């Protein structure tokens, strides 16, 4: 991997919010710039929208976009309990907008996504808009750590644990919600909801299950690669089984890097919106940053 070329690609092409994350990691900049750029995507109701997740440009707040913002705050050390941004996120999540009261889960896809350019998986259509515990597990953990009325969210987390134990269909995106939930509980010294050691043990087992073992698919097909789980974070969850796959992906990164220094996405929208190409342009620096963090981190 040509790290300098990757950095130049990010500097020249990243959205301001992704550039701020890059500068936090590689230029020793303050996370205050990250917060300022994220604030541009936060709505009056406290939730996030406005295309923060590049594959749907819905301006309305959604659980997925809000979860994306929480991940960014966490990874840049900006998740501060008494901050205005966190208080507003709590307000949004407590409103139960886009929350299924019967199933006690936040929606993965919301109705209004259909009114704006989007990838096909963001269409709710006739489904219930729920995708396992993505993003419910991490949002519930956030509310246990930073919210006020915590009993409901503790119960949701316990249901999430049962799901993790019993489901054979956990995917990488859903598992990342469990990783974030674990880290939030650990950082806030909350042990009474679920046993953190047991959660960590389950996560490690599931990571071994979800990471694709066919290394030739990395960066080519939409398959969960080590860099999808470990983009510079969660190194304590790397198992002996995963290390050879990490090394295999690192070797592949040189071959997968484009002439412009960046990396490409591995998916299409499967809808007719011409805005897909703009979304791809927004995604590429973000993907390149994740590959750079993965490659640069001592695993």
N, C-alpha and C positions, 0 to 999 in steps of 0.2 A: 504493500500500500504506500502510495506517495502521500505522506501526511501533509506536506506543504501545499501540494496541489488541491487536496481536499479542503484545507483551510481557506485557500484563496477562492475556491468555488463557493464556500459558505459566505465569506465576506462579501462577495459580489452578487449573490443571488438570494440570500435568506430574507425572509420577512423580519421586520424589526423585533418581534417577540422571540423568534428563533435565534436571531443574531445576538440578542441580549443574553440568552442562555449560553451561546458559544463564548461570548466575552466573559461571562462569569467563570467558565471552566478554563479557558485558555489565555485570557488576558488579565486575570485577577481583578476583574471589575466587580463592583458591588451588585448585590442582588436587588438593589432598589430600582435599577433599570428594568429588570425582569418584571417586578411588580408594576411599574409604570406602564409597560407595554401590555401586560395582561389586563390591566384596568380598562384598556380600550375595547376589550371583548366582553366586559362584565356589564350586564343590563341593570336597570333600576331595581328589578326584583331580587338582585343578588346573584342570579345564575349567569352562566356564560353561554354565548352563542356567537353569532356574527362571523361564522366561518373559522373559528379557532381550530376546530377539527376540519381540515381542508376538504374532506370528501362530502360535506354538506354545508351549504352556505346560509342555511336558515338563520335569520337574525334572532329568533326567539331563543330563550334559555332552554337548555336541555340537560338531562343528567349526564350524558356522555361528555358534552363539552365542559361541563362543570368538573367532572372527574379529571378530564385532561388538564384543566387549570390546577387542580389540587396536586396532580403528579408533578407539574412544573414547579409549583411552590415548594413541594417536598424536596425535590432533587436539588434545588438551589438554596436550601436552608432558609426559605422565606415563609414557611408555614408557622406563623406566630399567632398564638391564641387570641390576644387582645387587639390584633390589627384590624383595621377597617375592612379589608378585603375578606378576611376569615369570618368576621361577624356577619357580613352580608351574605356569604355563602351559607352560613348557618340559617339565616333568615329564609333564604330560598329553599333549602332542603326541608326546613320545618314547615313550609307552606304546603308540602306534599303535591306541588305541581308536578305532573308527569309521574305520579306514584300510584301504583295499583293497590288500593286499600284492601282488596280481598286477598291478593297473593302476597302483599307486603313486600313489593319489589319496585324499584325505580325502573322506568321504561328505558330500553335500549334504543328504540326508534319511536319518535313522536309523530303525531298526525300531521302537523304542519310541515314536516320535512318534504312532503309531496309537492308543496307549493313553490319550492326553490330547487335549483340544480343540486343533484345528489347522486351518489352511487346507489345501486339497486338495493343493497342490504340495509339502507336507511329508510326503506319504505315500510310503513306499518301495515298498510293494506287491511286484509281480513284477520291478521294475526293479533295477538295481544301485545305485541311490541316488546316482549320480554325475551332476554337471551341469558338463561341461567342466572348467575349472580354477577353478571357484568352489566352495569357498574355497581350493583347494589352492595356487594361486600365491602368495597372500599369506601363508599359513601356512608354506609352504616358505621364503619369504624371511625370515619371522620367525625360523625355526630356523637359517638361515644366519647371521643377525645375532646371535642371542641363545643358540642352543643349543650343544651340545658336539660331538656326532658330526655333522659337516656334509656329508660326501661324498654321502650319499643325497639330501639336500635340494638340493644343488647340481645333481645329475642331474635331479631333478624340475623344478627351475627351467628347465633347458635344454630339457626336454621341453615345458614350458609355452611357451617361446619358439617352438618349432616349431608348436605349436597356434595361437599368435597369428598367426604368419606364414601358415599354411595355411587356417585355418578361415574360412568365409564367414558363420558363424552366431554370432559373438561378440555377446552382449547387454550392456546397460549394467551389470548387477550383476556379471557376470564381468569386465568391463573395469575396474571399480573395484578388483578384486583385483590387477590388474596395476599400477594406479596406486599402490596402497599398497606393493606389492612394490618398485617403482621408488624410492619415497620412503624406504623402510627401507634399501635398499642405499646410496642416496645419503647419508643421514644417518650411516651407519656406515662410509662410505668403502670400500665393497666393490666392486671393479671387475673382479675376475678371473672371476666366474661368468658373467656376460653383459655385453656392451658396453652401458653405460648410455645412451650417445647413440643407439645403434641401437634400444634398447627405447623410449626417449622418442619417437623418430621413428615407430615402429610404433604406439604408443599414440595419438599425435596423429592419425594416419591413421584409426585405428579409431574415435576419438571423432567425427570427421567422419561416419563411417558410421553410428554407433549413435544419435546424437541425432536425434530425430524432426524432420523439416523442416516437418511440418504443424502449425503453431503453434496452431491452433484446438483441438488435442487436449490441450494442456498443462493439467494440473490437472483434466481431464475424463475422459480415458481413461488406461489404463495404458500410457503411452508415455514413452520416455526423454526428459526435458526437460533443459535445461542445469543447472537447480538440482539435479538428481539426481547430476550429475557434479561440480559446483562449489559445494557448500554451504559456501562460505567457505574452501575448500581447493583446492589444485592449480591456482592461477591461471596458472602457467607453461605449462599445456597448452591454454590458450585460443588458438584459431587465428583468422585473419581470417574464415574461413567461419562460425565459431561466433558471432562478436560480434553480428551482426544477430539471431540467434536468442535470444541473451541479452537483448538490448534488447526483443525481442518478448515474452519471458516476463515481464520486469520490468513491462512495460505491462499485461500480463494479470493480474498479482497483485492489483491493486486490484479488478478485477472478480470474481476468484475468492475473495477474502477473505469469510468468513461474518460475519453480524451480531455474533457473539460475539467477533470478532477473530481467530479461528483459521482454519486451513485443514483441508480434509478429505482423506481418503484416496481413491484412485481404483480400489479393488479390493474384491471380495467374497471370502469364504472358499470358496464353492461346496461347503460341507459344512453339516450340520444343527445344528452346535453353537451354542447360544444365547450362548456366551461371545464370539462374534464382536463383539458390541456393546461389550463391555468392552475387547477388543483395539483396536477403533476408537477408544475413548476414550483408551487409552494411546498410540496412534499419533498422534492429532491434534496434541498439543503438540510431539511430536518432529518431525513434518512441518512444523509452524509455525516451529519453531526453524531448520530447514534453509532454509525460504523466507526467514526473517529474515536469516540469515547470508548467503545468496545476494544478497539485495536490498541489504544494507548494505555488502558488500565492494566495493571499487573494483576492477573487473575490468580 
